[in-house]
Amino acid sequence: MSYSFRVLAAGKDEAKAAVEVEFDKVVGSQPVHARDRAAVLANANAVIDLLDDDDAKDVSVTCGGYVS
């Protein structure tokens, strides 16, 4: 089962929250992804944390993956 989504947020904290909301939607429609939820969120948050803090720029995150 595969998934992909994109979020756009004003800052890093908002982006992290938006990724969690979108991934929860994935789990809602594809329950098998409950297995990789923690790993996906940890990875997304780690990458978001690498970004500079810049109030003049939005944060765009694209996530995709699959379980087979």
C-alpha positions in Angstrom: 0.0 0.0 0.0 1.5 3.3 -1.0 0.8 6.9 0.0 2.1 10.4 -0.9 1.1 13.9 0.3 2.4 17.4 0.5 1.9 20.1 3.1 2.8 23.8 3.1 3.1 25.6 6.4 4.2 29.0 7.7 6.9 27.5 10.0 8.5 24.3 11.2 6.2 23.6 14.0 3.2 24.0 11.8 4.7 21.8 9.2 5.3 19.0 11.7 1.7 19.2 12.9 0.4 19.2 9.3 2.5 16.1 8.4 1.1 14.3 11.4 -2.5 15.2 10.4 -1.9 14.0 6.8 -0.3 10.8 7.9 -3.1 10.1 10.3 -5.4 10.4 7.2 -3.2 7.8 5.5 -3.5 5.5 8.4 -7.3 6.0 8.4 -7.6 4.8 4.8 -4.7 2.3 4.9 -4.4 0.9 8.4 -1.3 -1.1 7.6 0.6 2.2 7.8 0.1 2.4 11.5 3.2 0.1 11.5 5.5 2.8 10.0 3.8 5.9 11.5 6.5 6.5 14.2 9.3 6.1 11.7 7.7 8.3 9.1 7.0 11.1 11.6 10.5 10.8 13.2 12.1 11.1 9.8 10.0 14.0 8.6 10.5 15.9 11.9 14.3 15.3 11.7 14.5 16.7 8.2 12.3 19.6 9.0 14.6 20.4 12.0 17.5 20.7 9.5 15.9 23.8 7.9 16.9 27.3 8.9 14.3 29.4 10.8 13.2 32.0 8.4 9.9 33.8 8.9 10.0 35.0 5.3 9.8 31.5 3.9 7.2 28.8 4.1 8.0 25.2 4.8 7.0 22.6 2.1 7.1 18.9 2.9 6.4 16.0 0.6 6.2 12.5 2.0 5.7 9.3 0.2 6.2 5.6 0.9 4.8 2.1 0.8 4.6 -1.1 2.7 4.8 -4.3 0.7 
